[in-house]
C-alpha cells in the first residue's frame, strides 16, 4: 500500500469543497488514514514549497500569506497507486491547463498561473498532493509532527 499527503488549502475550505475533495478521493478506492485541521506556519510553507519559492521569489510573500492566514486540512491517504491517483484528482498546478474533471480545473477556474506569477500574485488552486514517494514521506513528516 502506498501513502501520500493531500492538503485542502484555505481557499478549498472557504469554497466549501472539503466534502467534494474527500468524495473524489474515496471514489478512487483510497483510504484516509489520518486527517487533521491545522494552521500551517511560515516555516512549514517555506519548506514545503522551497523549490517553487526559490524559482519564483516574487511570489514568496503572497504564497506564505495565502497558506498561513487560515487553516488547511491535511490528510494521509493510503491505497494502490495513491500518489498517481491523488495527482490525477488534483490536476496540474495551473488550473487553466488542468484537465476538466480535476479539482483544480473544476473549482479554481481559469486562473493562469504563468500570468499571475509574472505579476507577483499567487494561484489559489484548492489542493496539494505529493508528487513522489520521497515527497510524500518528507511532507508527511513535515506537516504531521
C-alpha positions as CSV (number, residue, x, y, z in Angstrom):
1,X,0.0,0.0,0.0
2,X,1.3,3.4,-1.0
3,X,0.9,6.5,1.2
4,X,0.7,10.1,0.2
5,X,-0.2,13.5,1.6
6,X,-3.2,15.6,0.4
7,X,-3.9,19.1,1.6
8,X,-7.1,21.0,1.1
9,X,-5.8,24.6,1.1
10,X,-7.5,27.5,2.8
11,X,-9.4,28.5,-0.4
12,X,-10.8,25.0,-0.7
13,X,-12.2,25.2,2.8
14,X,-13.6,28.7,2.1
15,X,-15.3,27.5,-1.0
16,X,-16.8,24.5,1.0
17,X,-15.1,21.9,-1.2
18,X,-13.9,19.6,1.6
19,X,-16.6,17.0,1.0
20,X,-16.1,17.2,-2.7
21,X,-12.4,16.5,-2.5
22,X,-12.9,13.7,0.0
23,X,-15.6,12.2,-2.2
24,X,-13.3,12.2,-5.2
25,X,-10.5,10.5,-3.1
26,X,-12.9,7.9,-1.8
27,X,-14.3,7.2,-5.3
28,X,-10.8,6.1,-6.3
29,X,-10.8,3.5,-3.5
30,X,-8.3,5.4,-1.5
31,X,-8.5,5.5,2.3
32,X,-8.0,8.4,4.6
33,X,-5.8,7.0,7.4
34,X,-5.2,10.3,9.2
35,X,-6.8,13.8,8.9
36,X,-6.2,17.0,10.8
37,X,-7.1,20.6,10.5
38,X,-4.1,22.8,11.1
39,X,-3.0,26.4,10.5
40,X,0.4,26.0,8.9
41,X,3.4,28.1,9.9
42,X,5.6,30.3,7.7
43,X,8.5,27.8,8.2
44,X,6.4,24.8,7.1
45,X,5.2,26.6,4.0
46,X,8.7,27.8,3.2
47,X,10.0,24.2,3.5
48,X,7.0,22.6,1.7
49,X,7.3,24.9,-1.4
50,X,11.0,25.5,-1.2
51,X,11.8,24.7,-4.8
52,X,9.0,26.7,-6.3
53,X,9.7,29.7,-4.0
54,X,13.4,29.6,-5.0
55,X,12.4,29.6,-8.7
56,X,9.8,32.3,-8.3
57,X,10.9,34.5,-5.3
58,X,8.5,37.3,-6.4
59,X,5.6,35.2,-5.1
60,X,7.1,34.0,-1.8
61,X,5.4,36.6,0.4
62,X,2.0,36.1,-1.2
63,X,2.2,32.3,-1.0
64,X,3.1,32.4,2.7
65,X,0.2,34.9,3.3
66,X,-2.3,32.7,1.4
67,X,-1.2,29.5,3.0
68,X,-0.9,30.7,6.6
69,X,-3.9,33.1,7.0
70,X,-6.4,30.2,7.5
71,X,-6.2,26.5,8.4
72,X,-5.7,23.7,5.9
73,X,-7.0,20.2,6.0
74,X,-4.1,17.6,5.9
75,X,-4.7,14.0,5.1
76,X,-2.6,10.9,4.8
77,X,-4.1,8.9,2.0
78,X,-3.4,5.2,1.5
79,X,-4.1,2.8,-1.3
80,X,-2.8,1.3,-4.5
81,X,-1.2,3.9,-6.7
82,X,-2.2,6.6,-4.1
83,X,0.2,9.2,-5.4
84,X,-0.7,8.9,-9.1
85,X,-4.5,8.8,-8.3
86,X,-4.4,11.8,-6.0
87,X,-2.4,13.8,-8.5
88,X,-4.9,13.0,-11.2
89,X,-7.8,14.1,-8.9
90,X,-5.8,17.3,-8.1
91,X,-4.9,18.3,-11.7
92,X,-2.0,20.3,-12.9
93,X,-0.5,23.2,-10.9
94,X,-2.0,25.7,-13.3
95,X,-5.8,25.4,-13.1
96,X,-6.2,26.9,-16.6
97,X,-4.2,23.9,-18.0
98,X,-5.7,21.2,-15.8
99,X,-8.0,18.6,-17.3
100,X,-11.7,19.1,-17.0
101,X,-12.8,16.8,-14.1
102,X,-9.8,17.7,-11.9
103,X,-10.4,19.6,-8.7
104,X,-8.2,22.5,-9.9
105,X,-9.9,22.9,-13.2
106,X,-13.4,22.4,-11.8
107,X,-13.1,24.7,-8.9
108,X,-10.0,27.0,-9.3
109,X,-11.3,28.1,-12.7
110,X,-9.4,30.0,-15.4
111,X,-6.5,31.3,-13.2
112,X,-3.5,31.3,-15.4
113,X,-0.5,30.5,-13.2
114,X,2.1,31.9,-15.5
115,X,0.4,35.3,-15.8
116,X,-0.3,35.5,-12.0
117,X,3.3,34.6,-11.2
118,X,4.7,37.3,-13.6
119,X,2.5,39.8,-11.6
120,X,3.8,38.5,-8.3
121,X,0.4,37.0,-7.4
122,X,-0.4,33.6,-6.2
123,X,-2.6,30.9,-7.8
124,X,-5.2,29.8,-5.4
125,X,-5.6,26.2,-6.6
126,X,-7.6,24.4,-3.9
127,X,-5.5,21.4,-3.2
128,X,-1.9,20.0,-2.8
129,X,-0.9,16.3,-3.4
130,X,2.6,14.9,-3.1
131,X,4.3,14.1,-6.4
132,X,6.6,11.2,-5.4
133,X,7.1,8.7,-2.6
134,X,10.0,10.7,-1.4
135,X,8.0,13.9,-1.4
136,X,5.1,12.2,0.4
137,X,7.4,10.9,3.1
138,X,9.0,14.3,3.6
139,X,5.7,16.2,3.6
140,X,4.0,13.8,6.0
141,X,7.0,14.1,8.4
142,X,7.0,17.9,8.0
143,X,3.3,18.5,8.5
144,X,2.2,15.7,10.8
145,X,4.8,16.4,13.6
